[in-house]
C-alpha cells in the first residue's frame, strides 16, 4: 500500500509520540527504583516486563498506524521521539536547578 507524504508525516508524528511514551515509562521505572531499593532479580524482572509491555505497545501503535507493516519512518520516528524526550528532560532538569538556585538566593537575601 502506497501512502501519501501527508499520511507518512502524521504516522511519523505518532511514532515520535510512541518514542516519547516509551522513554517516559522507563524514566518512571527508574524513579521508582530510586525511591524504593530493589534487589537485582526484581530489577531484571521489571526490565523484562517493561520490554514485554513496550514491545506490545509499539506493535499495537505500528499496527494501527501502518497497518502492521514495518516502515522505516515509523522506526525513525520512535528513535527521534526518544531523543526529543531525552533532551526535553535535560532542559527541564537544568531549568529546575536554575529555579532552585534563584529561590535559594532570594531566601538568603531576606
SERO-4910 file (N, C-alpha, C, O; in steps of 0.05 Angstrom, whole numbers):
BEGIN
 pado doro    nc1    nc2    nc3   cac1   cac2   cac3    cc1    cc2    cc3    oc1    oc2    oc3
  Unk    A     17    -23      0      0      0      0     18     25      0     36     27     16
  Unk    A     13     43    -18     28     67    -20     14     90     -5    -10     95     -9
  Unk    A     29    102     13     18    124     29     28    150     18     50    152      7
  Unk    A     11    171     20     20    197     12     38    210     33     40    200     55
  Unk    A     52    231     25     71    244     42     58    255     67     69    255     89
  Unk    A     33    265     64     19    275     87     12    254    108     15    258    132
  Unk    A      4    231     98     -2    208    116     24    198    129     24    191    153
  Unk    A     46    198    114     72    190    126     81    209    148     92    201    168
  Unk    A     76    235    143     83    255    164     67    251    189     78    253    211
  Unk    A     41    245    186     24    240    210     34    215    225     36    215    249
  Unk    A     40    194    209     50    169    222     76    174    236     81    164    258
  Unk    A     94    191    224    119    198    237    115    212    263    129    207    283
  Unk    A     95    230    264     89    244    289     78    224    310     86    226    334
  Unk    A     61    206    302     51    186    321     74    168    331     75    161    354
  Unk    A     93    162    313    116    146    321    133    162    341    143    150    360
  Unk    A    136    188    336    151    204    355    138    204    383    151    203    403
  Unk    A    111    206    383     97    205    409    101    178    422    103    176    446
  Unk    A    101    157    406    106    130    416    134    128    429    137    117    450
  Unk    A    154    140    416    181    141    427    182    156    454    195    148    472
  Unk    A    167    178    455    166    194    480    153    178    502    161    180    525
  Unk    A    132    163    496    119    147    516    137    125    526    139    120    550
  Unk    A    152    112    508    170     90    517    192    102    535    199     90    555
  Unk    A    202    125    528    223    138    544    212    146    571    225    141    592
  Unk    A    188    158    571    177    167    596    170    144    615    174    147    639
  Unk    A    160    123    604    154     99    621    179     88    634    179     81    658
  Unk    A    202     87    619    226     77    631    237     97    652    248     88    672
  Unk    A    234    123    648    242    142    667    226    139    693    237    142    715
  Unk    A    200    134    690    184    129    714    193    104    729    193    104    753
  Unk    A    200     83    714    211     59    726    237     64    741    241     54    763
  Unk    A    254     81    729    279     88    743    274    104    768    288    101    788
  Unk    A    254    122    767    246    137    791    237    119    813    245    123    836
  Unk    A    220    100    807    211     81    827    235     66    839    235     60    863
  Unk    A    255     59    823    278     45    833    295     63    852    307     53    870
  Unk    A    295     89    847    309    107    865    294    110    891    306    112    913
  Unk    A    268    110    890    252    114    914    251     89    932    253     92    956
  Unk    A    250     66    919    248     41    934    271     23    924    273     17    900
  Unk    A    289     16    942    312     -1    935    302    -28    926    285    -41    939
  Unk    A    313    -38    903    305    -63    891    329    -82    891    352    -75    887
  Unk    A    322   -108    894    342   -129    890    347   -132    860    329   -126    844
  Unk    A    370   -141    853    377   -143    824    358   -162    809    353   -157    786
  Unk    A    348   -183    822    329   -201    809    303   -186    803    292   -190    781
  Unk    A    294   -170    821    270   -154    817    274   -134    795    256   -130    778
  Unk    A    297   -122    794    304   -103    772    303   -117    745    292   -106    726
  Unk    A    314   -141    744    314   -156    719    285   -164    711    279   -163    687
  Unk    A    269   -171    730    241   -178    724    226   -153    714    210   -154    695
  Unk    A    231   -130    728    218   -105    719    226    -98    691    209    -90    675
  Unk    A    252   -100    685    261    -94    658    249   -113    637    240   -104    616
  Unk    A    247   -138    644    235   -157    625    206   -150    620    197   -150    597
  Unk    A    191   -144    642    163   -136    638    160   -110    623    141   -106    607
  Unk    A    178    -91    629    178    -66    614    180    -70    584    164    -61    568
  Unk    A    201    -86    577    206    -91    548    183   -107    536    177   -103    512
  Unk    A    172   -125    551    149   -140    540    125   -122    535    112   -124    514
  Unk    A    119   -105    554     97    -86    551    102    -65    529     84    -59    513
  Unk    A    127    -55    528    133    -35    507    133    -48    480    126    -35    460
  Unk    A    141    -73    478    140    -86    452    112    -89    442    106    -84    419
  Unk    A     94    -97    461     66    -99    454     54    -71    446     38    -69    428
  Unk    A     62    -51    461     52    -24    456     62    -14    429     46     -3    413
  Unk    A     87    -17    423     98     -8    397     86    -24    374     79    -13    353
  Unk    A     82    -50    378     69    -66    357     41    -56    353     32    -54    330
  Unk    A     26    -50    374     -1    -40    372     -2    -14    357    -18    -10    339
  Unk    A     16      4    364     17     30    351     24     27    321     13     40    304
  Unk    A     43      9    316     51      4    288     28     -8    272     24     -2    249
  Unk    A     14    -26    285     -8    -40    272    -31    -20    265    -43    -21    244
  Unk    A    -36     -2    284    -58     18    279    -50     40    260    -68     50    246
  Unk    A    -25     47    258    -17     69    241     -8     60    213    -15     73    193
  Unk    A      7     39    212     18     30    186      6      3    178     16    -10    159
  Unk    A    -16     -5    191    -30    -30    184    -12    -54    186    -15    -73    170
  Unk    A      6    -54    205     23    -77    211     48    -79    196     65    -97    201
  Unk    A     53    -62    176     78    -63    161     99    -46    174     93    -24    184
  Unk    A    123    -56    174    145    -41    186    155    -20    166    164    -27    144
  Unk    A    152      5    173    161     27    156    185     40    168    186     44    193
  Unk    A    205     48    152    229     60    163    224     85    177    237     91    197
  Unk    A    204    101    168    199    127    181    185    123    208    186    141    225
  Unk    A    171    100    212    160     95    238    182     89    258    182     99    280
  Unk    A    201     73    250    224     66    268    240     91    273    248     97    296
  Unk    A    245    107    252    259    132    256    244    152    274    256    166    290
  Unk    A    218    152    272    201    169    289    203    161    318    204    178    336
  Unk    A    204    135    324    208    126    351    235    135    362    236    144    385
  Unk    A    255    132    346    282    140    355    283    170    360    294    179    380
  Unk    A    271    186    342    271    215    345    254    223    370    262    241    384
  Unk    A    232    209    374    216    214    398    231    209    424    229    224    443
  Unk    A    247    187    424    264    182    447    284    203    452    288    213    475
  Unk    A    298    212    431    318    233    433    305    260    442    316    274    459
  Unk    A    282    266    431    268    290    438    260    290    467    263    310    481
  Unk    A    250    267    477    243    265    505    267    267    523    266    279    544
  Unk    A    290    255    514    315    256    530    324    285    532    331    294    555
  Unk    A    326    299    510    335    327    511    316    345    525    324    364    539
  Unk    A    290    339    523    270    354    538    273    350    568    270    369    583
  Unk    A    280    326    576    285    320    604    309    335    614    309    347    636
  Unk    A    330    336    598    355    350    606    350    380    609    359    392    628
  Unk    A    335    392    590    329    420    591    312    426    616    316    446    630
  Unk    A    292    410    621    274    414    644    290    411    670    285    426    689
  Unk    A    309    393    671    325    389    695    343    414    700    345    423    723
  Unk    A    354    425    678    371    449    681    354    473    690    362    489    707
  Unk    A    330    475    679    312    497    687    304    494    717    304    514    731
  Unk    A    298    470    725    291    466    754    314    473    772    310    485    793
  Unk    A    338    465    765    362    471    781    366    502    782    374    512    803
  Unk    A    362    515    760    365    544    759    345    558    777    351    576    792
  Unk    A    320    548    775    299    560    791    304    555    821    299    572    838
  Unk    A    315    531    827    322    524    855    343    543    865    341    553    888
  Unk    A    364    548    849    385    566    857    374    595    861    382    609    880
  Unk    A    357    603    843    345    630    845    328    633    870    330    653    884
  Unk    A    313    612    877    297    613    901    314    612    926    308    626    946
  Unk    A    336    597    926    355    597    948    368    624    952    372    633    975
  Unk    A    375    636    930    388    663    930    368    683    942    376    701    957
  Unk    A    343    682    934    323    700    944    318    696    974    314    715    989
  Unk    A    319    671    983    315    665   1011    338    676   1028    334    684   1051
  Unk    A    363    676   1018    386    686   1033    386    717   1034    397    728   1052
  Unk    A    374    729   1014    374    759   1013    353    771   1032    353    795   1037
  Unk    A    335    755   1043    314    766   1060    324    769   1088    308    778   1105
***
